[in-house]
């Protein structure tokens, strides 16, 4: 698997803002750099996805689009291993609000991802 980079996260964020709207801009590049450092030292894909989702959605490195970006970065990490998150949109929204409101930490996020991760039929 390719390592996660700040540039890849910035590309996802740019896509999110372009697709869904919002304000462009980075509040804290150091948060992204630390996230990349942490994620690339973990071998387990679900753990990587949980860390990425948590650090982006809860730590708010961007002006806008943190929850959407965090979720998509996590999905991309899972996708490299042929996995995707199998959940209804309303369940995902409620879950992401819980993350952004600090009601769910990285351990709970990882448990949810493991529960919802499904093998892609394309892999």
C-alpha positions in Angstrom: 0.0 0.0 0.0 1.2 3.5 -0.8 1.9 5.7 2.2 -0.5 8.4 3.0 0.8 11.9 2.3 -0.3 15.5 3.2 -0.6 16.1 -0.6 -3.1 13.2 -0.9 -5.2 14.6 2.0 -5.1 18.1 0.4 -6.3 16.6 -2.9 -9.3 14.9 -1.2 -10.1 18.2 0.7 -10.0 20.2 -2.6 -12.3 17.6 -4.2 -14.7 17.9 -1.2 -14.9 21.7 -1.4 -15.3 21.6 -5.2 -18.0 18.9 -5.1 -20.0 20.0 -2.0 -19.0 23.6 -1.4 -17.5 25.3 1.6 -14.6 27.5 2.4 -11.1 26.5 1.2 -8.1 26.8 3.5 -6.0 25.0 6.0 -6.0 26.0 9.7 -3.3 23.7 10.9 -0.9 21.9 8.5 1.0 20.4 11.5 -2.1 18.3 12.4 -2.0 16.8 8.9 1.7 16.2 9.1 1.3 14.4 12.5 -1.6 12.4 11.1 0.5 11.2 8.2 3.3 10.3 10.5 1.0 8.3 12.7 -1.0 6.5 10.0 2.1 5.5 8.0 3.5 3.7 11.1 0.5 1.4 11.5 0.1 -1.7 9.5 -3.6 -2.4 10.1 -5.8 -0.8 7.4 -8.9 -0.3 9.7 -6.7 1.3 12.3 -5.2 3.6 9.7 -8.6 4.6 8.5 -9.8 5.2 12.1 -6.8 7.5 12.8 -7.2 9.4 9.6 -10.9 9.9 10.2 -10.5 11.0 13.8 -7.6 13.4 13.3 -9.3 15.2 10.4 -12.9 15.2 11.6 -12.2 15.9 15.3 -9.0 18.0 15.1 -10.3 20.3 12.3 -7.2 21.0 10.3 -9.3 22.7 7.6 -11.5 25.8 7.7 -14.4 23.7 6.3 -15.1 20.2 5.1 -13.3 18.3 7.9 -15.9 15.6 8.5 -16.4 14.9 4.8 -12.6 15.0 4.2 -11.9 12.7 7.1 -14.5 10.2 6.0 -13.3 10.1 2.4 -9.6 9.8 3.4 -10.6 6.8 5.6 -12.6 5.3 2.7 -9.7 5.8 0.4 -7.4 4.0 2.8 -9.8 1.1 3.0 -10.3 1.1 -0.7 -6.6 0.3 -1.3 -7.3 -3.0 0.5 -10.5 -3.7 -1.4 -12.7 -2.6 1.5 -15.6 -0.1 1.7 -17.9 1.1 4.5 -21.3 -0.5 4.2 -23.7 1.8 6.0 -26.7 4.0 5.2 -26.2 7.7 4.7 -28.1 8.7 7.8 -26.0 6.3 9.9 -22.8 7.8 8.5 -24.0 11.3 9.2 -24.9 10.5 12.8 -21.6 8.7 13.3 -19.6 11.6 11.9 -21.4 14.1 14.1 -20.4 11.9 17.1 -16.8 12.1 16.0 -16.8 15.8 15.4 -18.5 16.4 18.8 -15.9 14.3 20.6 -18.4 11.7 21.7 -16.4 9.0 19.8 -12.6 8.5 20.1 -10.3 6.6 17.8 -11.0 3.3 19.5 -14.7 3.6 19.0 -14.1 4.8 15.4 -11.9 1.8 14.7 -14.6 -0.6 16.1 -17.3 1.0 13.9 -15.1 0.8 10.8 -14.3 -2.9 11.5 -18.0 -3.6 12.0 -19.0 -1.7 8.8 -16.0 -2.6 6.5 -17.0 -5.0 3.7 -15.0 -6.5 0.9 -15.5 -4.9 -2.4 -16.9 -7.2 -5.0 -14.4 -5.6 -7.5 -11.3 -6.8 -5.6 
